[in-house]
Amino acid sequence: MTAWLRLVPSWAWWALALAVVAGGQQLRVLSAQAVASGAQRDLSDYRSGVAERDRRAAMFVIQENQRRQAATEKADAEAQQQLAAARGDAERAGSALERLQQRLAAAEQRSRDAGNSITAQLGASAEDTARVRADMLGRLGEAVRLYADIADQRGIAGTACEKAYDGFRGE
């Protein structure tokens, strides 16, 4: 059996061994290239997935910021409308106070102009009392107007803040 092996020269056996090893190495290289191209494809897919996820996240952030800004602007506009309404109410209350003071002054004047002897005698003390009442009514009206204005502003500002916060949270 070894006789036919001796018919082949030894250099041919070395060439055959070299061809087998080279072929095996070529198969390993082809396999590594296939693995590398698969890894590159996976990396490319991963990168495109991450880019898409980042794009969606950026769009969500932009939309959320726009929604929050719109909610804040809406709450601010409503607060401005409420402040304007409160200022109108305060103006009407101030006008009513002025009319009341004018009526009181007119009533005092009619009393003085009546010329009644009893009214003339009582006129001095009544005039002082009426003047004190009118002055106190005027001061009271100014204080009420000031406190009402402050209360309206703070109440509306608080409500606007709550609405802006609720809009910010998405409620």
VOPAGU-2260 file (C-alpha; in pm, 1 decimal, decimal comma):
REM VOPAGU-2260
SITE   aa  ch    i         X         Y         Z
SITE  MET   A    0       0,0       0,0       0,0
SITE  THR   A    1     281,7     238,1      61,9
SITE  ALA   A    2     432,7     148,3    -273,9
SITE  TRP   A    3     193,5     355,2    -477,0
SITE  LEU   A    4     254,2     647,7    -234,9
SITE  ARG   A    5     621,4     631,5    -325,9
SITE  LEU   A    6     541,2     668,0    -692,2
SITE  VAL   A    7     434,3    1026,6    -626,7
SITE  PRO   A    8     732,4    1254,0    -563,7
SITE  SER   A    9     759,1    1416,6    -218,9
SITE  TRP   A   10     742,9    1766,9    -356,7
SITE  ALA   A   11     396,0    1683,8    -494,4
SITE  TRP   A   12     284,1    1582,6    -149,5
SITE  TRP   A   13     412,4    1914,0     -20,9
SITE  ALA   A   14     232,7    2095,9    -302,5
SITE  LEU   A   15     -87,0    1904,0    -223,9
SITE  ALA   A   16     -57,8    1991,5     146,0
SITE  LEU   A   17       6,8    2352,1      56,4
SITE  ALA   A   18    -299,5    2356,9    -174,3
SITE  VAL   A   19    -519,1    2206,1      98,1
SITE  VAL   A   20    -399,1    2457,9     358,7
SITE  ALA   A   21    -438,0    2746,4     111,7
SITE  GLY   A   22    -787,3    2629,5      22,2
SITE  GLY   A   23    -878,4    2606,5     389,7
SITE  GLN   A   24    -745,8    2957,1     446,0
SITE  GLN   A   25    -941,6    3081,7     146,3
SITE  LEU   A   26   -1258,8    2930,3     293,0
SITE  ARG   A   27   -1186,2    3104,0     626,7
SITE  VAL   A   28   -1133,1    3435,8     448,9
SITE  LEU   A   29   -1457,7    3399,0     253,7
SITE  SER   A   30   -1640,1    3309,9     573,0
SITE  ALA   A   31   -1488,6    3609,8     756,2
SITE  GLN   A   32   -1587,2    3837,7     467,2
SITE  ALA   A   33   -1944,2    3709,1     484,0
SITE  VAL   A   34   -1952,4    3767,1     860,1
SITE  ALA   A   35   -1806,5    4117,8     814,2
SITE  SER   A   36   -2059,8    4211,5     545,9
SITE  GLY   A   37   -2339,4    4081,8     771,1
SITE  ALA   A   38   -2201,5    4289,1    1059,3
SITE  GLN   A   39   -2181,9    4595,6     834,4
SITE  ARG   A   40   -2540,9    4539,8     725,5
SITE  ASP   A   41   -2649,1    4500,8    1089,8
SITE  LEU   A   42   -2456,2    4816,7    1183,4
SITE  SER   A   43   -2618,4    5006,7     898,9
SITE  ASP   A   44   -2963,8    4884,8    1006,0
SITE  TYR   A   45   -2888,2    4981,7    1367,0
SITE  ARG   A   46   -2768,8    5327,5    1265,0
SITE  SER   A   47   -3078,0    5388,4    1050,7
SITE  GLY   A   48   -3299,1    5268,1    1337,1
SITE  VAL   A   49   -3124,9    5500,5    1582,5
SITE  ALA   A   50   -3149,6    5790,5    1335,7
SITE  GLU   A   51   -3523,0    5726,1    1290,7
SITE  ARG   A   52   -3575,8    5702,8    1665,9
SITE  ASP   A   53   -3382,8    6027,9    1716,6
SITE  ARG   A   54   -3587,3    6197,6    1444,0
SITE  ARG   A   55   -3911,8    6085,2    1606,8
SITE  ALA   A   56   -3791,8    6199,0    1949,4
SITE  ALA   A   57   -3693,3    6539,5    1810,0
SITE  MET   A   58   -4032,6    6575,1    1640,2
SITE  PHE   A   59   -4206,6    6481,1    1965,1
SITE  VAL   A   60   -4004,7    6739,8    2157,9
SITE  ILE   A   61   -4085,3    7006,9    1900,3
SITE  GLN   A   62   -4456,2    6920,9    1903,1
SITE  GLU   A   63   -4462,7    6908,8    2283,3
SITE  ASN   A   64   -4292,4    7247,8    2307,7
SITE  GLN   A   65   -4540,5    7392,9    2058,1
SITE  ARG   A   66   -4831,8    7246,5    2254,1
SITE  ARG   A   67   -4697,3    7385,9    2579,5
SITE  GLN   A   68   -4635,5    7726,4    2423,2
SITE  ALA   A   69   -4988,4    7733,0    2281,8
SITE  ALA   A   70   -5134,8    7636,3    2620,6
SITE  THR   A   71   -4933,2    7908,0    2792,9
SITE  GLU   A   72   -5035,8    8167,7    2535,4
SITE  LYS   A   73   -5400,4    8062,6    2568,4
SITE  ALA   A   74   -5386,8    8093,3    2947,5
SITE  ASP   A   75   -5217,3    8433,5    2914,5
SITE  ALA   A   76   -5481,1    8555,8    2668,1
SITE  GLU   A   77   -5760,6    8440,5    2898,4
SITE  ALA   A   78   -5591,8    8615,1    3192,0
SITE  GLN   A   79   -5564,2    8937,1    2991,7
SITE  GLN   A   80   -5934,5    8916,0    2904,8
SITE  GLN   A   81   -6024,3    8857,2    3269,3
SITE  LEU   A   82   -5805,3    9149,7    3377,4
SITE  ALA   A   83   -5972,5    9372,7    3120,7
SITE  ALA   A   84   -6314,9    9262,6    3248,0
SITE  ALA   A   85   -6207,4    9323,3    3609,5
SITE  ARG   A   86   -6077,6    9668,8    3518,8
SITE  GLY   A   87   -6409,0    9744,6    3347,1
SITE  ASP   A   88   -6595,1    9633,9    3659,4
SITE  ALA   A   89   -6368,3    9853,9    3871,3
SITE  GLU   A   90   -6434,1   10150,1    3640,6
SITE  ARG   A   91   -6809,8   10095,2    3669,8
SITE  ALA   A   92   -6782,4   10066,0    4048,9
SITE  GLY   A   93   -6579,4   10387,2    4058,4
SITE  SER   A   94   -6840,5   10562,2    3847,4
SITE  ALA   A   95   -7115,4   10438,5    4079,7
SITE  LEU   A   96   -6919,5   10568,4    4379,3
SITE  GLU   A   97   -6878,7   10908,7    4215,3
SITE  ARG   A   98   -7251,5   10923,1    4135,3
SITE  LEU   A   99   -7331,4   10834,1    4495,5
SITE  GLN   A  100   -7102,8   11110,1    4622,5
SITE  GLN   A  101   -7266,0   11356,7    4381,3
SITE  ARG   A  102   -7612,4   11257,2    4505,2
SITE  LEU   A  103   -7501,4   11305,0    4865,4
SITE  ALA   A  104   -7358,2   11647,7    4783,0
SITE  ALA   A  105   -7676,9   11741,9    4597,4
SITE  ALA   A  106   -7889,7   11631,5    4894,4
SITE  GLU   A  107   -7677,9   11846,4    5127,0
SITE  GLN   A  108   -7712,2   12140,8    4892,5
SITE  ARG   A  109   -8090,5   12101,5    4873,6
SITE  SER   A  110   -8105,8   12088,5    5250,4
SITE  ARG   A  111   -7906,6   12411,8    5278,4
SITE  ASP   A  112   -8104,3   12581,2    5003,6
SITE  ALA   A  113   -8440,0   12493,9    5160,8
SITE  GLY   A  114   -8406,4   12791,7    5390,9
SITE  ASN   A  115   -8612,1   12621,0    5657,9
SITE  SER   A  116   -8541,4   12777,9    5998,1
SITE  ILE   A  117   -8512,7   12441,7    6164,1
SITE  THR   A  118   -8292,1   12323,9    5881,4
SITE  ALA   A  119   -8080,1   12638,0    5919,5
SITE  GLN   A  120   -8027,2   12564,9    6288,0
SITE  LEU   A  121   -7955,3   12199,5    6228,3
SITE  GLY   A  122   -7766,6   12277,8    5908,0
SITE  ALA   A  123   -7431,7   12339,6    6070,0
SITE  SER   A  124   -7420,5   12008,7    6255,5
SITE  ALA   A  125   -7584,3   11821,4    5968,2
SITE  GLU   A  126   -7337,6   11970,9    5724,9
SITE  ASP   A  127   -7042,0   11855,5    5934,6
SITE  THR   A  128   -7191,3   11508,6    5968,7
SITE  ALA   A  129   -7265,0   11488,1    5597,0
SITE  ARG   A  130   -6915,3   11608,2    5512,7
SITE  VAL   A  131   -6762,4   11343,5    5739,7
SITE  ARG   A  132   -6987,6   11079,9    5583,3
SITE  ALA   A  133   -6898,0   11187,4    5230,8
SITE  ASP   A  134   -6526,9   11193,3    5313,9
SITE  MET   A  135   -6545,5   10852,8    5481,1
SITE  LEU   A  136   -6747,9   10713,7    5189,8
SITE  GLY   A  137   -6489,5   10846,7    4946,0
SITE  ARG   A  138   -6196,5   10698,8    5139,5
SITE  LEU   A  139   -6378,1   10371,6    5184,0
SITE  GLY   A  140   -6456,4   10359,9    4812,7
SITE  GLU   A  141   -6091,0   10421,1    4722,5
SITE  ALA   A  142   -5973,8   10152,1    4965,1
SITE  VAL   A  143   -6230,6    9906,0    4830,9
SITE  ARG   A  144   -6125,5    9986,8    4474,1
SITE  LEU   A  145   -5756,8    9936,0    4559,3
SITE  TYR   A  146   -5810,9    9605,1    4740,0
SITE  ALA   A  147   -6053,2    9480,1    4475,3
SITE  ASP   A  148   -5804,0    9563,3    4201,7
SITE  ILE   A  149   -5523,0    9383,1    4384,1
SITE  ALA   A  150   -5745,4    9083,1    4457,6
SITE  ASP   A  151   -5861,6    9065,9    4095,5
SITE  GLN   A  152   -5506,5    9084,0    3962,6
SITE  ARG   A  153   -5374,2    8821,0    4199,2
SITE  GLY   A  154   -5670,2    8590,6    4151,7
SITE  ILE   A  155   -5649,4    8612,7    3774,3
SITE  ALA   A  156   -5270,8    8570,2    3781,2
SITE  GLY   A  157   -5307,6    8261,6    4000,8
SITE  THR   A  158   -5571,6    8113,1    3773,9
SITE  ALA   A  159   -5358,5    8186,0    3468,0
SITE  CYS   A  160   -5059,4    8023,5    3634,4
SITE  GLU   A  161   -5263,4    7713,0    3715,1
SITE  LYS   A  162   -5393,3    7693,2    3358,3
SITE  ALA   A  163   -5043,8    7738,3    3215,3
SITE  TYR   A  164   -4910,7    7465,5    3444,5
SITE  ASP   A  165   -5195,7    7230,6    3354,9
SITE  GLY   A  166   -5129,9    7302,0    2988,3
SITE  PHE   A  167   -4760,8    7241,5    3045,3
SITE  ARG   A  168   -4835,6    6903,6    3202,0
SITE  GLY   A  169   -5075,5    6817,9    2922,2
SITE  GLU   A  170   -5398,2    6807,0    3120,0
